[in-house]
Amino acid sequence: MANTYEIFISSAGDVEEERRIASNVVELVNRSFKLATLRIQVSSFLWEGLSTYVPERGLTIQESINAHLERCNAFVLILHRSPGSIEKGQDKFNVEREIEDALKMFNNYDMKMVFVYASELAVNNDPGNIEQQMRDLRDRIKSCGVMLRKYKNSEDFRAIFMNDLYRKTLQLYASNPQKITLKRFWQLGIIDGKDEPELAIVYHPVDRKYMQKKEPDDIWLQRLAPYIGFEDFKAIQMIEQSLKLSGFRDVDFQSYSESSAPSNIDVMNRIWLCLPRNKLAQSQYDLYFKQNKVRFRFSGSPESVVQIEWRSKDPKDWKNPDDWEDSIKVKSPLWQYLEMQRAAIPGDDWTPFHGKEYAKDFAILARFSDPKKDTQMEEGTLKDFFIAGIHGLGTWGAATLLEERFKLLPDSDHDFQMLLEVTYKNGRIIDVCDVSDWKQEDFEKANNSKQIREQLEKHNPSVLSSSFSPPSSTTKKAGKNSSSVSKRPRYGN
């Protein structure tokens, strides 16, 4: 998610040129951020820019303008000689009401930036009523603790505002808590001879036998790259977004299918998706497994992953790599959720009814420093990241944590391993929780049919098979394939 700032430009009517300049500066700054591939967007709001301004029902024009101010998160006030107008029934200038509202929002952390600019006024022992009102307004604003920047002319204003906007926006960007956390998470090593880190995101493509049926000689004539599971694709999207937010450029990382991984991947940082079926990922995982460093392993065959086995937190309890006798067995409740909600429409083509689900899965998120010592490093150590669910939903959810639940990430520089519970509803991940400290009974409860039905009655009662009735044509069709629910292949991640 980009750092987005909508800037409300406030002023009286005697600074039309400065208002035009302010809007133009915002546009130029936004363009420069885009060219620099920074995840920052700035835009401006000027009420006169609306072709037809219709006040919201029951509000005056000024009240409607102030209502839009509440939707902005940055504020610019420009003052010259006139304090502007006062709305009927009010005792304060319109710009004064706007700056007061902006400062209230700033104190509540809803307004991220507040800028106030005022043209220089010559010494005047007899300023007259209007100018004196403006001077009084400036004094009241300064008494609120706001820095008031003076400018000589319109071009001076342009230079000052552009510098302020660049500086403050970049300062906020650099101090973004999510960015700071993600930079710590993505600690990528740089090998000798390189100025920047290199990172490979490696996924397992969908097997050819599950693709659309075509003549074997024709299918690759219409495909630029191998198919990728939707959940893995969404995971890659989340990973790339978090990398860009951390300051990495597009050229610093690239996604590869398992079969197209680069020959020099052993001297790159690596993100491994779908550990159970990804043979390259398994090979790298084995390095840490043999050194007795891992808390997790996936049980079952690549085509039918059964569970995650999760060991205690203290490595002293791990006698050897094969010591999993006391590990917690974590099974996924995903199929139970889907069967309860899709029992009435198990087969045939995809319909909108198939997409209205609530479901859960479990996943691993882990980071290790490469144990190989023969690579000369310019900086840090090469890293391996494992992002893998029991099913694809878990993989997608673990990657979503980086974007939406980043506060769960550890604040240390050491290797770490997390066990996550992922919750999905109606097309998106709605929650990711750290369940690394759960007990065996907690996971058994999560897989209990009664517990699952209670979750569905609470979060998605309309699609439970007992109460959900799809269109008759769909029901009729599905009836032919009603046994397909129990017979469908239970693929892994």
N, C-alpha and C positions, 0 to 999 in steps of 0.2 A: 504494500500500500504506500502510495506516494505521500510525502509531506506536503499537504495542500493548504494554501493560505489565500483566502478571499479578502481583499483589502477594501475597506469602506473608506471612500474619500469624502471628507466633510469640509465645508467652507461656506463663507458668505458669497454673495453674487459678484464681488469685485475682483475675483482672481480667476477668471475664466481661462486665461493663458496657463496659469500654474496647474489648474485642474487637467487641462489637456496634456500638459507635460507629464504630470503624475501618472496618468493612464498610459501614456506612451512609454514611460520608464518601466512600469510594471510589465508591459508586453515585452520590452527588450530584455529585461532581466529573466523573465520566464523562458524566452527563446534561448538565452545563453545557458541556462540550467539544462534545458533539453539537449542542446548540442554537446554539453559536457557529460551527458547521460547520468546526471544526478537525479535522484528520485524526489525532485522538488517541483511543485507547481504553484505559481502565483498568478492571481487574476485580480481585477479591480471592479468595484461597483460604484457607479455614478448614477444617481437617480434620474438625471436629465437624459441619460443614454437610452432610457426606455421610450419607445416610440409612442406608446399610449399608456399613461400611468393611471391605473384605476385603483383607488384606495381599497383596502380590505374592508369587508362589511363591518359597519359600526365604528370604523376608525377614520380619523382625519388623515390628510395627505402626510403630514409630518409624523403622525403616529404609525402610519404604514411604513414610512421610510425607516423609522426607528425599529420597527419589527424586523425589517430586513437586516438592520445592523446586528440584531441578536443572532443572525445566522452567519455572520462574518467572524473571522478570528484574527483580523489585523485592522488597524485603524490609522488613518492619516488625517490630521486637521491642518488646514492652511489658512492663515489669518493675514489681512492687509489693513486697510483703514476702517472698514465698516464691520460692525459686529453682526450684521445681517438683520433678519426679521424675527419678530416674536409672534407666535401663533395666538390666535384669539383665545382668550381664557387662560393664557399662561403668563408667568411673570419672568421667564427666562428666555434668552435668545435660543433659537433652534440649534445653533452649533454648540451652545453651552449644554443643552440637554443631551446632545449626541456624545460630547466628550465625557459627560458624567456617566452615561450608560456604558460607554466604552471602558472607563476606569473601574466601574463596578465589575464588569466582566473580567478585566485584567486581574483584579484582586481575587476573583474566584477561579483564576487560571483558565477561563474560557476565551479570553483574548490573549493571543500570544505576543503581539507587537503593537505598540502605540507610538506614533510619531507626531510631533507638533512643530510646525514651521510658521514663522512670522516674519514679515518683511520689516526691514529696519526703518524706524520712524525718526525723523529729525527732531531735535530738541524743540519743543514748542511750549512756551509759557502760557499760551492761550489757545489750547487745542480745539475748543468748541465742543458741543455736547456729544456729537457722534464719535469723534476721535477719542474723547475722554472715556466714553463707554467701552471703546475697543481697548484702551490702555487698562481700564479696570478689569476687563475680561481676561486679558493676558496675565495680570497679576493674580487673579483668582485661580487660573490654570496652574501657574507656577507654585502657588501655595499648596496645591495638591501633590506636589513632589514630582511633577512631570518636567522633563527637560525640554525646554523650548528653544529650538534652533533658529537663529536669525539668518536671513538671506538678503542679498543686495538687490538682485533683479531676477528675472525668470530663468536666465541661463545659470546663474549661481544656484538657484533652487534646484535645477535639474541635476547639477553635479553633486550637491549635498545629498539630495534624496536618493540618487542612484547609489552612491557610496554607502549610505545608511542601510538601504534595503538589501544590498549584497551582503554587507557585513553581518547584519542581524539575522538574516535568513540562514546564512551559512553557519552562524554560531548556534542557532537552534538545531540545525541539521546535525552538527557535530556533537551536540549535547543530547541528542535524542536517545532516551534510555534503551529503546529497542536496538538502535544501531550500535550502541556501546556493548550491549549484551551479545549481539550477533558477531561483532568483531572479535570478541573474546572466544566465542564458540568456533568460528571459522579461523582458527590459528593454523594457517597453511605454511608448510615449510618451503623454502626456496633453495634449489640446488646450486652448486657452484656454476658460475658462468651465466646465470639467469638474473634478470633484474626484477622479475615478477614471478609469483607462484603459478604453477600449472595444476589444473584440477580436471579430473575426468569423472563424469557422472555415468555410471555403467548400469544399464537395465537389461532385463531378460525379455526378448521379444516374444510375442505370442507364437506358439508353435504353428507350423504350416497346416497341420491337420485340423486346427480350429478356425481357419480362415474361411471366407466365403468359397464355396465350391466352384472351382474353375479348372480348365485344362492345365495340367502342370506346366506346360510350356508357355502359357499365356499370363499367369498371375503376376509375374515380376515385370511384365511389359507395362503394367499399369500402376506399379508401386515405386515411389521414389526411395522409400526406406521400409524396413520390416514393420509389421504391425506392432503396436505397443498397447498394453492394457490401459483402459481409461484411467484406472486408479493410479497406475504408475505415471501416466502422463500428467495427472493433476499433481502428483508428488514432485515431479520435475519442475513444474511451474512454480510451486511454492519454494523449492530449493533455489531456483534462479532468482526469484524475487528477493529472498533473504540475502543472497550473495551480492546483488546489486545494492541493496540497502547498506550492506557492510562496506561498500566502496569498491568492490571488484568490478572490473569492466567485462564486457561480453567476451573479449579475446582471452580472458584469464581462465575460462572454463568452457567445457563442451560436453555434450551428451553423446554417448556411444551405445550401440547395442552390444550385447555380450560378444557377438561374433566379429564386430568391427572395432574392438578396443585397440588402441595404438600399441605398437610394438615396444614403445618406451614407457609403458604404463607403470613399470616398477620404479621409475624415478619421478613419478607424479603423485600428487595428492589424489585420493580416490573416495568417491561416494558410491556405495554399493546398495542398489535397490533389489529387493526380493532375494534375500539370502538363500532360501530353500532350493530354488530352481536355477540360481545364477552360479554356474560352475566356477567362474573366475572369482566371484565373491567367496564361495566356499573355500577355494584354495588360499585366499588371503586370510580368511577367518581361522583356518587351520594353524597358521603361524602363531596366533594368540592362544588358540586352544591347547597347542602342545606346550606352551609356556605356562599353562594353568592360570591364564589371566581372565578368562571369560566367565561370566555369571549365567550365560544363557546358551541354549542350543535348541534347535528345532528337531523334533522327533517325527518319524514317518518317512515315507518316500517323497521324492520331489513332486509327484503327481497328486499325492494325498497327504499333505502335512497334517498331522494330528494335533500337535500341541507345542508350546514353548515349555522347556524345563528351565527353572529359575532357581539359582542357588542363593544361599545366605549372603549377606553383605560382606562379611569378614573373610578375606582370602585365607586366613589361618584355618578355616574350617574345610578348605578344599585340599584334601590329602594328595590327590593327583588328578590329571585331566579327566580320567574316567570315573571319578567319584561323584555320581549323581544320585546316589541312593536316597538321600534326604532332600532332594530338590523339590520345589513346588511345581506341580503339574498344572499348566495353564491351557485350557481349551477355549476355543472361540464359540460364542453363542450365536454367531451370525446366521447359520443355517436355520436355527430354531426361530429367530426373528423373522426371516424371510418366509419360512413355511407357514407360520401363523398368519402372516399378512397376505400371502399370495396363494393360499390353498385353493381359492376359488378360480384363479386364473394362472395355472402353473405353466402352460405351454403356449405355442403359437407365437405370433409376432409380438414385438414389444408394444405396449400401450401406455398411455399416461398413468393408468392405474398401477403399473409395475413400479413407477417412480415415486410413489407416495409412501415411503417406508420410514420406519424408525428402526435403527439397528446398532449393534455394538460389535467391536472386535478388539483384539489385543495386539500390541506391537512392541518392537525393540528400537531404541535410539541409543547408539553407542559411538564413542570416539576413542581411538587408540593411536599411540605414536608408533610408527613403523619400527619393528625390532631389528631390522637389518642394519648393520653398522658399516657397510662397505660403500655407502653413498656419501660423497663429500657435500656438505651443506653450507650455503651462504648464510642461511638464517633458519632457526628453528629445526623442526623435524618433520618429515613427511607424515601425513595423517591418513588414517582410514576411518571413514564414517559408515556405519551400518544402519540403514533405515529400512526396516522390514517388519511386516505384519504377518500374522498367521494366514490372513487372506489380504487381498489388495486393499480392502478398506483400511486395514491397520497401517499399511504403508502410507497411504494418502494422509491418514490422520497424524502419523508421526511427523511427516513433513509439514503439516499445517501448524503444528506446535511452534515451528520456527517463525511463522508469520503472525499468529494470533495469540499464542500462549507462551511467548518467549520468556516470561518471568519464571517459568518452571526450569529453565536451563541452569545448570550449576554455575556459580561465579568463580570457580577455580580453573586453573590452567591444566589440571591433571586429566588423565583418562577417566572416562565415566561410562556407566551403563544404566539405562533407565527402562523400566517396564511400564508401558502406557495402556490405558483404556481409552478407546476412541468411540465417540458417539456421533451417529449420522442421522439426519432427518431431511427428507424431501429435497435431496439433491446436493446437500452440503454438509461439511463437518461442523457440528455445533458445539462440540466440547472435546477436550483432550485432558486426561488426568494422569498424574504420576501415581501408579499403584505398586511401586517397587517394594513397599513395606506391607502389602497385603499378605494375609495368611492363606493357607490352603482352603479353609472354609469360606473365605471371601470369594475366591474364584469359583468354588462349587456353588455358592449362592447365585453368582452371576450367570451360571449355566442352568439353574433350576427352572424348569418349565413354568411353575407357578409364579416365580419371581419375574420371569420374562413377560408373562401375560399381564401381570400387575403393572410392569413398566409400559406396556403397550396401551393398557386401559387408561393410564395417566397421560401419556404423551401422544398417542396416535390411535385413539379408539375407533375412528371411522373406518379404518381399513382392516380391522381384525376379521378373520374369516367368518366368525360367528355373526357379525353384523354388517359385513360389506357385501354388496351385490353389484357386480359389474353389469354392463349392458347384456341383454339376453343373447345377442349374437356371439359375444365374447365367451359367455358362460357355456354356450352350446359347443363352441369350438374347443374350449379348454377341457370339456368333459371327455373328449377322446383321448386326451393325454394326461388324465388325472394322475396316472402312476409315475409321470415324469419327475415329480418332485422328489420321490424317494430314490429314483434311479439315476438322477443327474450326477455327473462326475464331480467329486469334491476336490477341486483344484486347490493348490497351495496359493501362496502370496501372489 
